[in-house]
Amino acid sequence: MPRFYPNVVTLQPGKAVLAEQRETIDILMKSNLPGRWSVKDSFNTVDLSRRGFDLLFEAHWIRSVMPAAGPSSDIEWQRETKGAAGLPFDDPDFAMFTGRRGFQVVAGGMLYRAEGVVGLSNVVADAADAPAVWRSLTLLAVQTFPRLPLVGYESGRELEAAEAAGFERGDKLRIWVRSKD
């Protein structure tokens, strides 16, 4: 998996699929995955503490619920078309944007269209710019992938910045991490 992405993601809630999710995680635990690996518990229902996992962090799902006002900073945005290996720059459903002041990169974020929504992730911004960066990325998402809901998940100050930019806090999720013994 690319760095900072989970190896396993739960995609459905409910007791009917919980056993299958745990079985899948158990199979991976018996495999020879190197180093640290993680599970995104999308519905806050899979307790992995007894399976040797540590809770990396808890977060909340977020979604954009109102049109964003225009950019309120001097950051200039650019869609990247090439860069680090492993990022799908040639995928029409993927977009990575960087924000610059002059020649210095000061902000960024990634968008990915799938299943009728656009996921916003890896938002980077200084605290003073954070709400404006979230608003700008919302506008870029609307321009890049029109008429689709914008969603993601955040915690801490990033969650506060997203809410200040017009995102609504949703249900909790958890990210679990396990180091190979």
C-alpha positions as CSV (number, residue, x, y, z in Angstrom):
1,M,0.0,0.0,0.0
2,P,1.2,3.6,-0.5
3,R,2.6,5.2,2.6
4,F,-0.1,6.6,5.0
5,Y,-2.9,4.5,3.4
6,P,-4.5,1.6,5.3
7,N,-4.0,-2.0,4.3
8,V,-7.7,-2.8,5.1
9,V,-10.8,-0.6,5.0
10,T,-14.2,-1.7,6.3
11,L,-16.8,-0.9,3.6
12,Q,-20.1,-2.0,5.3
13,P,-21.5,-1.6,8.8
14,G,-23.5,-4.2,10.6
15,K,-23.2,-7.5,12.4
16,A,-23.7,-9.6,9.3
17,V,-20.3,-8.4,7.8
18,L,-18.4,-8.0,11.1
19,A,-17.4,-11.6,11.3
20,E,-16.1,-11.5,7.7
21,Q,-14.2,-8.4,8.3
22,R,-12.5,-9.9,11.4
23,E,-11.7,-13.1,9.4
24,T,-10.0,-11.1,6.7
25,I,-7.9,-9.2,9.3
26,D,-7.0,-12.5,10.9
27,I,-5.9,-13.9,7.5
28,L,-3.7,-10.9,7.0
29,M,-2.2,-11.2,10.5
30,K,-1.1,-14.7,9.6
31,S,0.5,-13.5,6.3
32,N,3.9,-12.1,6.1
33,L,3.1,-8.4,5.8
34,P,6.3,-6.4,6.5
35,G,6.5,-3.7,9.2
36,R,3.5,-1.7,10.3
37,W,0.2,-2.0,8.7
38,S,-3.2,-0.6,9.5
39,V,-7.0,-1.0,9.4
40,K,-9.5,1.9,8.8
41,D,-12.6,1.0,10.8
42,S,-14.9,3.2,8.8
43,F,-17.9,2.6,11.1
44,N,-16.2,2.5,14.5
45,T,-17.4,-1.1,15.1
46,V,-14.3,-3.3,14.9
47,D,-12.3,-3.5,18.2
48,L,-8.9,-4.7,17.3
49,S,-7.2,-4.1,20.7
50,R,-7.2,-7.8,21.5
51,R,-5.6,-8.7,18.2
52,G,-2.4,-6.8,18.9
53,F,-3.4,-3.5,17.3
54,D,-3.0,0.0,18.8
55,L,-5.5,2.7,18.2
56,L,-3.6,5.2,16.0
57,F,-6.4,7.8,16.1
58,E,-10.1,8.4,16.1
59,A,-11.6,10.8,13.6
60,H,-15.0,11.9,12.2
61,W,-16.3,11.6,8.7
62,I,-17.0,15.0,7.2
63,R,-19.0,16.3,4.2
64,S,-19.3,19.6,2.6
65,V,-22.8,20.9,3.2
66,M,-22.7,24.4,1.8
67,P,-21.2,26.2,-1.2
68,A,-17.8,27.6,-0.3
69,A,-17.1,31.2,-0.7
70,G,-14.3,32.2,-3.0
71,P,-10.7,31.7,-1.9
72,S,-9.9,34.1,0.9
73,S,-6.1,34.0,0.8
74,D,-3.2,34.8,-1.5
75,I,-2.5,31.1,-2.2
76,E,-2.4,30.2,-5.9
77,W,-3.5,26.7,-6.8
78,Q,-2.2,24.3,-9.4
79,R,-3.2,20.7,-10.4
80,E,-0.2,18.5,-10.4
81,T,0.3,16.2,-13.4
82,K,3.4,14.4,-12.3
83,G,5.3,13.7,-9.1
84,A,6.1,11.0,-6.6
85,A,5.9,7.4,-7.7
86,G,2.8,5.5,-6.7
87,L,0.4,8.4,-7.2
88,P,-2.1,7.8,-10.0
89,F,-1.6,11.1,-11.9
90,D,-2.9,9.4,-15.1
91,D,-6.2,8.3,-13.5
92,P,-9.0,10.7,-14.5
93,D,-10.6,10.1,-11.1
94,F,-7.6,11.5,-9.2
95,A,-6.4,15.1,-8.7
96,M,-3.7,16.5,-6.5
97,F,-3.5,20.2,-6.0
98,T,-0.7,22.3,-4.5
99,G,-1.1,25.8,-3.3
100,R,1.8,28.2,-3.5
101,R,2.9,31.6,-2.3
102,G,5.4,32.7,-4.9
103,F,7.6,29.6,-5.5
104,Q,7.0,28.0,-2.1
105,V,4.4,25.2,-1.7
106,V,2.3,26.2,1.4
107,A,-0.8,23.9,1.0
108,G,-2.2,20.9,-0.7
109,G,-4.8,18.2,-1.0
110,M,-5.9,15.2,-3.0
111,L,-9.2,14.4,-4.5
112,Y,-10.4,11.0,-5.6
113,R,-13.8,10.3,-7.3
114,A,-15.4,7.0,-6.6
115,E,-18.8,5.5,-5.9
116,G,-20.7,8.8,-6.6
117,V,-18.6,11.0,-4.2
118,V,-15.3,12.8,-4.2
119,G,-13.0,12.0,-1.3
120,L,-10.8,14.8,0.0
121,S,-7.6,13.7,1.8
122,N,-4.1,14.6,2.7
123,V,-5.0,18.3,3.3
124,V,-1.9,20.3,4.2
125,A,-2.1,23.9,5.5
126,D,-0.6,26.2,8.1
127,A,-3.1,26.8,10.9
128,A,-3.7,30.4,9.9
129,D,-4.6,29.4,6.3
130,A,-6.4,26.1,7.1
131,P,-10.1,27.2,6.7
132,A,-9.2,29.1,3.5
133,V,-7.4,26.1,2.2
134,W,-10.4,23.9,2.9
135,R,-12.7,26.3,1.1
136,S,-10.3,26.5,-1.9
137,L,-10.1,22.7,-2.1
138,T,-13.9,22.6,-2.0
139,L,-14.1,24.9,-5.0
140,L,-11.4,23.0,-6.8
141,A,-13.4,19.7,-6.2
142,V,-16.6,21.3,-7.6
143,Q,-14.7,22.5,-10.7
144,T,-12.8,19.2,-11.2
145,F,-15.7,16.8,-10.4
146,P,-19.0,18.7,-10.7
147,R,-22.2,17.9,-9.0
148,L,-20.7,15.2,-6.6
149,P,-20.8,15.3,-2.8
150,L,-17.4,16.0,-1.2
151,V,-16.4,13.8,1.8
152,G,-13.4,12.9,3.9
153,Y,-12.4,12.3,7.5
154,E,-10.4,14.4,9.9
155,S,-9.6,14.8,13.6
156,G,-8.2,17.5,15.9
157,R,-7.3,20.9,14.4
158,E,-7.9,19.7,10.9
159,L,-11.5,18.7,11.8
160,E,-12.0,22.2,13.3
161,A,-10.6,23.9,10.1
162,A,-12.9,21.8,7.9
163,E,-15.9,22.7,10.0
164,A,-14.9,26.4,9.9
165,A,-14.9,26.0,6.1
166,G,-18.4,24.6,5.9
167,F,-18.0,20.9,6.4
168,E,-20.4,18.9,8.6
169,R,-19.1,16.5,11.3
170,G,-20.4,13.0,10.9
171,D,-20.0,9.6,12.5
172,K,-16.8,8.5,14.2
173,L,-14.2,6.1,12.6
174,R,-11.0,4.6,13.9
175,I,-7.6,3.9,12.5
176,W,-5.8,0.9,14.0
177,V,-2.2,0.1,13.5
178,R,-0.1,-3.1,14.2
179,S,3.6,-3.6,14.1
180,K,5.0,-6.9,13.1
181,D,6.4,-8.8,16.1
